[in-house]
Amino acid sequence: MFDAKDRRPDVTAYKSLVDRRRGLVDAAVRVISAEGVAKATTRRIAEEASVSGAIVHYAFETKDDLFKAVYESLTAVAFTEIGAHISPGIGLEEGARQVLAGFARWIEADRNAVLALLELTAWSLRNPDSRHLARRVYRRHLDLTAGLLADAAPEVDAVTLLTTARLVNVALDGIYLQWRALGDDSLHELLPVAEAMIVGVLPATGQTLDPRTFRPARS
C-alpha cells in the first residue's frame, strides 16, 4: 500500500514546471520578435531558453500550446499594468483616454512583446489550423478592454463599451505599426489625435454607439 504522503503533489516539481514554462514563454517572445514565427522552432526556442528540446515538450504538449501561452502571458501583463491606472467611475471619455495612454506606455516599454503578438497573429491567419489563435487573442483583447471601460463607466451599455474597445484597438494597431516602421515620434504625436477621434464619436449619456446604426454628424 502507498502511504498517504506519497499521494501528495510534488510542490517543488510543480513550481519547477511553472518556472520552466515562464522561461520558455519569455524565450519564445524574444525569438518570434527578432526572427519571426517561422524561425521559432522548438529547437530554436529551447536554445534561446538554454534548455533541451525535451524540456519544451515536457512543458507544452504542442507548439500551439506554447504560442497560446505567449498570447496569454503578454495579454495578462499588458492589461494588469493598464488596469492599474483606471479609476472606477471616471467616465467613458476619460476611461478611453487612460486605456489608450496605458497601452502606449506598455508598447513603448516592451516593443518586443507587441511585435511578437503581431507576428503570431499574422502567422495564425495564414495557417488554417491555427487561425483560432488570432481570433482568440483579438477577442480577449476586446473583452478585456471593454471590461476596463466598464470599470470606468459602469452605467454605459455593453454595445457602446465593445464598440469603443474596438476603436481603441484599431487606433493602437495602426499607431504601433507606423511608429515602428517610420522610427519617428508617431506614438506620441498620433495618440492625442486618436483620443480626439474616439472621444468625438462617443454618444451622449443614455445613447448607444452601435457600428451597425452609426451615422456621422454632418457639419
C-alpha positions in Angstrom: 0.0 0.0 0.0 1.0 3.6 -0.7 1.5 5.9 2.3 -0.8 8.9 2.2 2.1 11.3 2.0 3.2 9.5 -1.3 0.0 10.8 -2.9 0.6 14.4 -2.1 1.5 16.6 -5.1 5.2 17.4 -5.6 5.1 21.1 -5.0 8.8 21.5 -5.9 8.2 19.8 -9.2 5.1 21.9 -9.8 7.0 25.2 -9.2 9.8 24.0 -11.4 7.3 23.3 -14.3 5.8 26.8 -13.8 9.2 28.4 -13.9 10.2 26.4 -17.0 7.0 27.4 -18.8 7.6 31.1 -17.9 11.2 30.8 -19.2 10.1 29.2 -22.4 7.4 31.8 -23.0 10.0 34.6 -22.5 12.4 32.8 -24.9 9.6 32.4 -27.5 8.8 36.1 -27.3 12.5 37.0 -28.0 12.8 34.6 -30.9 9.4 35.5 -32.5 10.0 39.3 -32.3 13.6 39.0 -33.6 13.3 36.3 -36.2 9.6 35.7 -36.9 7.3 32.7 -36.2 8.8 30.6 -39.0 12.1 30.5 -37.2 10.5 29.9 -33.8 11.1 26.1 -33.9 11.1 24.0 -30.8 14.8 23.6 -31.1 15.4 27.4 -31.5 13.2 28.3 -28.5 15.0 25.6 -26.4 18.3 27.0 -27.4 17.2 30.6 -26.5 16.0 29.3 -23.1 19.2 27.3 -22.6 17.3 24.0 -22.1 17.0 20.8 -24.0 14.2 20.2 -26.6 12.8 17.6 -24.3 12.0 20.3 -21.7 9.9 22.2 -24.3 7.9 19.0 -25.0 7.6 18.4 -21.3 6.3 21.9 -20.5 4.0 22.2 -23.6 2.3 19.3 -25.4 2.3 21.2 -28.7 3.8 24.3 -30.2 0.3 25.7 -30.4 0.1 25.4 -26.7 3.3 27.3 -26.3 2.1 30.1 -28.7 -1.2 30.2 -26.8 0.8 30.7 -23.6 2.7 33.5 -25.2 -0.5 35.2 -26.1 -2.0 34.8 -22.6 1.2 35.9 -20.8 1.7 39.1 -22.8 -2.0 39.9 -22.6 -2.1 39.4 -18.9 0.9 41.6 -18.3 -0.4 44.4 -20.5 -3.9 44.6 -19.0 -2.7 44.3 -15.5 -0.5 47.3 -16.0 -3.1 49.3 -17.9 -5.9 48.4 -15.4 -3.8 49.8 -12.5 -4.4 53.3 -13.9 -8.2 53.0 -14.4 -10.2 54.5 -11.5 -13.8 53.4 -11.2 -16.4 55.9 -12.3 -14.1 58.3 -14.2 -16.5 58.1 -17.2 -16.2 56.7 -20.7 -14.2 59.5 -22.2 -11.6 59.6 -19.5 -11.6 55.8 -19.4 -10.9 55.6 -23.2 -8.0 58.2 -22.8 -6.5 56.2 -19.9 -6.7 52.9 -21.8 -5.0 54.5 -24.8 -2.3 56.0 -22.6 -1.8 52.8 -20.8 -1.4 50.8 -24.0 1.1 53.4 -25.3 3.2 53.1 -22.1 3.2 49.3 -22.5 4.0 49.5 -26.2 6.9 51.8 -25.5 8.3 49.8 -22.6 8.2 46.4 -24.3 8.4 46.7 -28.0 9.3 43.1 -28.5 6.1 41.9 -26.8 3.8 43.8 -29.2 5.9 42.7 -32.2 5.7 39.1 -31.1 1.9 39.4 -30.8 1.6 40.8 -34.3 3.9 38.2 -35.7 1.9 35.4 -34.1 -1.4 37.0 -35.3 -0.2 37.2 -38.9 1.2 33.6 -38.8 -2.0 32.2 -37.4 -4.1 34.0 -40.0 -2.0 32.3 -42.7 -2.4 28.9 -41.2 -6.0 27.5 -41.2 -5.2 25.0 -38.4 -4.0 27.9 -36.1 -6.4 30.6 -37.2 -8.3 30.2 -33.9 -5.3 31.8 -32.1 -5.8 35.1 -33.9 -9.5 35.1 -33.1 -8.7 34.2 -29.5 -6.2 37.0 -28.9 -8.4 39.7 -30.5 -11.5 38.6 -28.8 -9.6 38.5 -25.5 -8.2 42.0 -26.1 -11.6 43.4 -26.9 -13.2 41.8 -23.9 -10.5 43.0 -21.5 -10.6 46.5 -23.0 -14.4 46.6 -22.7 -14.0 45.4 -19.1 -11.7 48.3 -18.3 -14.0 50.7 -19.9 -16.9 49.2 -17.9 -15.0 49.9 -14.7 -14.6 53.5 -15.8 -18.2 53.9 -16.8 -20.4 51.2 -15.3 -23.6 53.0 -16.5 -22.7 52.6 -20.2 -24.3 49.8 -22.2 -22.4 46.7 -23.4 -22.7 47.6 -27.1 -21.1 51.0 -26.6 -18.4 49.6 -24.5 -17.4 46.9 -27.0 -17.5 49.4 -29.9 -15.3 51.8 -28.0 -12.9 48.9 -27.2 -12.7 48.1 -30.9 -11.9 51.7 -31.8 -9.2 51.8 -29.2 -7.6 48.6 -30.6 -7.9 49.8 -34.2 -6.1 53.1 -33.3 -3.3 51.3 -31.4 -2.7 48.7 -34.1 -2.2 51.5 -36.7 -0.2 53.8 -34.5 2.2 51.0 -33.4 2.9 49.9 -37.0 3.6 53.5 -38.1 5.8 54.1 -35.1 7.9 51.0 -35.6 8.1 51.4 -39.4 8.9 55.1 -39.5 11.1 55.2 -36.5 9.8 58.7 -35.6 7.7 60.1 -32.8 4.4 58.8 -34.2 3.4 57.2 -31.0 3.3 60.4 -29.0 2.2 62.6 -32.0 -0.7 60.5 -33.0 -2.0 59.4 -29.6 -3.8 62.8 -28.9 -5.3 62.6 -32.4 -6.6 59.1 -31.8 -8.0 60.2 -28.5 -9.9 63.1 -30.2 -11.2 60.8 -32.9 -12.5 58.2 -30.4 -14.0 60.7 -28.0 -15.5 62.6 -30.9 -17.8 59.7 -31.7 -18.8 58.7 -28.2 -22.6 59.1 -27.7 -24.3 61.3 -25.2 -25.4 59.8 -21.9 -28.1 57.2 -22.4 -27.4 56.7 -26.1 -25.7 53.8 -27.8 -22.7 53.7 -30.1 -23.5 50.9 -32.4 -21.5 50.5 -35.7 -24.5 48.9 -37.4 -26.6 52.1 -37.0 -23.9 54.8 -36.6 -24.3 57.9 -38.8 -21.6 60.6 -38.6 -22.8 64.0 -37.7 -22.9 66.4 -40.6 -21.5 69.9 -40.3 
